[in-house]
Amino acid sequence: MKSNQAKSRYKRVLLKLSGEALQAPGKNLSIDPVVLAAVAQRIKTAMELGAQIAMVIGGGNIFRGGTGQAHGIDRNTGDYMGMLATTINALALQDALEKAGVVTRVQTAIEMKQIAEPFIRRRAIRHLEKGRVVIFGGGTGNPYFTTDSAAALRANEIGADVLLKATKVDGVYTDDPLRNPSARRYATISFRQALSDRLKVMDSAAFSLCMENNIPIVVFDFFKKGNIARVLRGQKVGTLVHNA
């Protein structure tokens, strides 16, 4: 931390990352080691700004629970398989972070004590206070809830100042920018407007949880170099969703 201006404006953040973020375009790998190492370096950069960082990572690169029914798998079973996939990604990211010199703990919503700690709120907060990254695996531990919901839930439980929704898109748009070139990106938007305009920021359960408990959401392009540091410093990156 070189100066006060370089430090994070947020004390504690919850970073939500999709499982697909660990894949490389055009490669038939669920977890690409080069991409994984790059993700770890970005998180290390964020740590160096002084923020306490907790994470929730999806499992869609391995198995997306809700789509299991298309393959004849019961929805409950498919969702539990998805929870296991998030834990696989959490362990992979822990390994990459520790190779980068960042002390990391994985906590799971479903007890797997041979490979990770069970989720205990006070223990998670203590890890964060000691400067460790905490990765929450296993979703909420219940079927029918997405990892977006898990991210919103954990953000509230640990008292996060902000939920960072890391994507491959640089914010929230009036329409799908890939299909509509004239779609406009919001710099800021209220929770209520996002709901009324039916903008797909997060799933409705996660969105409502953040709105009701006044946790702002920043949707930003995680893969643009330097973006996570800019977000933590409070610069205008992506879209800020908040209670106006």
N, C-alpha and C positions, 0 to 999 in steps of 0.2 A: 504494500500500500504506500504509494509514493507521496500522496498528498490527500487532504481532506476532500478535494474536488474529485479525486479518482475513486473514492469509496462509494459503495452502494447506498442508495437512498432508502433501501428496504433492509430491515434487520433480518427478517426470516421470510423465505419464499418457498412456494410449492411449484415445482417444475413438472408439467405434464408432457410426456413425450410419447409419441406413437411407436408401436413395435416396428412399423415400416421404416422408421428413422434409422434402423440398424442395417437396412438393406442397401445394396448398391444397385443403381439402375443397370439393367441388362445382364445382371449376374444371377445365377440360380442358387443364391445363398440366403438362408433365413437371417443369418447374422454374419455380416461381412467384417472380418477383423480390422481392415483398414478404416472402414466407416466407424466401427466401434471405438477405435483408438482416437479418431478425430472428435467424436462425441465426448469422450472422456476429457480431452484437452479443453474443449469449450467449457465444460463444467468446472474444470480446474481453474480456468481463467475467472469464472464467476466467483469461485471461492476466494480467490486472491483479492477481490474487491471488498471482502469482509462480510459478505452475506452468509447467513445460515441456510443451507440448501437441503430440502427434502424433495423426493421425486416419486412420481408414479409413472410407470411405463406400461404401455399396452402390450398385447400379445398377438395382434392380428397378423404379424409376419409368420407366426407359427400355426396358430389356430384361432379363428374368430368364432367365439361361442355361439352367437345368434344365428350364424349361417349353417350350423351343423345340421339343422333340420332338413336342409336341401340334400344332405347325404344320408338321410334316414336316421339321424341321431336325435334322441330326445333332447328338448331344449335345456332341461336341467343338467343333463349329462354334458351337453355341449358347452354350457357356461362354466361348469367345473373344469372341463378340459382347457378352456380359455384362461381360467385362473392359474392353472399349472403353467401355461405358456408365458404368462406375465412373470411368473417366478423364474423361469428359465432365463428370460431377458434381464431380470433384475440381477441374477447371479453373474451373467456375462458382463453386465455393466459394472458390477462391483469389482470383478477381476480386472477390467480395463482401468478403472479409476485407481485401484491400488497399485497397479503397474506404473501409473502416472504419478504416484506419490500421495494420493488422496485417501485418507483413512475413511472407510465406508462400512456401513452396517445395512444388512437387508432384514426387514421385518415383514412377516407374512400374516395375512388375515386368517389363513388356515394353518394350523400348527404343523410345522415341519422342522422340529427342533434339531434334527441331525444336520440340516443345511442352513438354517436361518433362525433368527429370534422370532418368537410370536409378537404380534403387534401389542405393545403396551405403551400407552400414551406418554406416561411420565418418563419411561425409559427413552423413548424416541426424542423427547424434548431435551433430556440430559445429553444424549449423543450430539444433538445440534449445538447445545451450549458448549460442548467440548471441541467443536470445530470439525465434527464428522459429517459426511454426507449420509443421509438416511434414505434408502430406497424401499418403498412400500410395494410388496408383491401380493398377488392373490386377490386383487380387486377389493371389494367390500367383504368378501367371504360368502356372498349370497348370490344365487342366480338371479337373472333378470335385471342386474345392475351393470352398467358399463364402467370402464376404467375412468371415464370422465366423472362419473358419480363418485368413484373412489377418490379421485383427486380432490373434488370439492369437499368431500367428507373429511379427508385427512387434513386439508388446508384449514378447516374449521377447528379440528381437534387439536392441532399443534399451535394454533394462533398465528397462522401465516399472515403477513401484511398484504400479500398479493398472490394470485394464482397465474403463473405464466404458462400459456398454452402454446407450446412449441410446435410449429407446423412447417410445411414447405411453401406456404403462401404468406405474403407480407401483410396480412391483416384481414379484416372483415369487409366484404364488398356488398354493394346493393344487389348484385346478382353474381352468378358464376363468371369470373373474369375469363375463364378458358372458353366459355361458350358465347359470352357477350363482351366484345372488346370495349364497349362504352360503359361497362360497369364501373362504378365509382367506389374508391376505398374510403372508409370512414377513418378519420384520425381519432375521434372519440365518439362514443355513442352510449346512451343510457340503457340500463337493463330493460326498462319498459318499452323503449322504442325498438330494441332488438327483438323483444317478444312480439310486439304488435306487427312488426314487419316480417316476422317469422324467419329471421336470420339464423342460420345454423352455426351458432358460436360453439355450443356444447349441447349435450342432450338436455331435455327440459328439467329433469330432476336435479342434475348438477348445477344448471343455470339458476334455478330457483333457490337452491341452497346458498349460493354465493350472493344472490340478490338480497335474500332475507337477512343474511348476516354481514352484509356490507363488506364483502371481500372483492376488490376489483379484479378483473381479468384482463391480462394483456395477451393479445393474439399476435404472434410475430413470426417472421421467417428465421428459424433457429439456425439454418444452414448458411446464411449470409455471414461472412467473416466479420467478427466484432459485434454482431447484433446483440448477443446476450449481455455483453458488457454495457452497451448503450442503453438497453432496457433497464438494467440495474442502476445505472447512473441517473435514470429519470429522463433520458432524452426521448424525443418523440419518434418512436419506432413502432410500426404495426398499428394496432387499434386498441385503445383503452376502453373497456366496457365497465361502467360504474354507475352508482346511484347519483343521478344528477341533482 
